[in-house]
């Protein structure tokens, strides 16, 4: 099941613009792996951003903190506008990744 996502790296990052920073993943598991990789190893390894409306990017993501979030939709929210995501990936109180209903 494909999911569309909008990632925000936390306090060190400005809020992303949906049309420019929307990504697509083949599954929730792939989105979760990208989410954790940007926090745990983003300063040492290039992270892949598979953008929907711009070219793919391979960049470092230093400065990501535990307030990072990734909003998930089951469809492209720029085609069918909906300001509310389906689910949200975030870090829980004990450092694990939590998938919550929005």
Secondary structure in CASP SS format (residue, H / E / C, confidence):
PFRMAT SS
TARGET T0000
AUTHOR 0000-0000-0000
METHOD secondary structure of the structure
MODEL  1
X C 1.00
X C 1.00
X E 1.00
X E 1.00
X E 1.00
X E 1.00
X E 1.00
X E 1.00
X C 1.00
X C 1.00
X C 1.00
X C 1.00
X C 1.00
X C 1.00
X C 1.00
X C 1.00
X C 1.00
X H 1.00
X H 1.00
X H 1.00
X H 1.00
X C 1.00
X E 1.00
X E 1.00
X E 1.00
X C 1.00
X C 1.00
X H 1.00
X H 1.00
X H 1.00
X H 1.00
X H 1.00
X H 1.00
X H 1.00
X H 1.00
X H 1.00
X H 1.00
X H 1.00
X H 1.00
X H 1.00
X C 1.00
X C 1.00
X C 1.00
X C 1.00
X C 1.00
X C 1.00
X E 1.00
X E 1.00
X E 1.00
X C 1.00
X E 1.00
X C 1.00
X C 1.00
X C 1.00
X C 1.00
X C 1.00
X E 1.00
X E 1.00
X E 1.00
X C 1.00
X C 1.00
X C 1.00
X C 1.00
X C 1.00
X C 1.00
X C 1.00
X C 1.00
X C 1.00
X E 1.00
X E 1.00
X E 1.00
X E 1.00
X E 1.00
X C 1.00
X C 1.00
X C 1.00
X C 1.00
X C 1.00
X C 1.00
X C 1.00
X C 1.00
X C 1.00
X C 1.00
X C 1.00
X C 1.00
X C 1.00
X E 1.00
X E 1.00
X E 1.00
X E 1.00
X E 1.00
X C 1.00
X C 1.00
X C 1.00
X C 1.00
X C 1.00
X E 1.00
X E 1.00
X E 1.00
X E 1.00
X E 1.00
X C 1.00
END
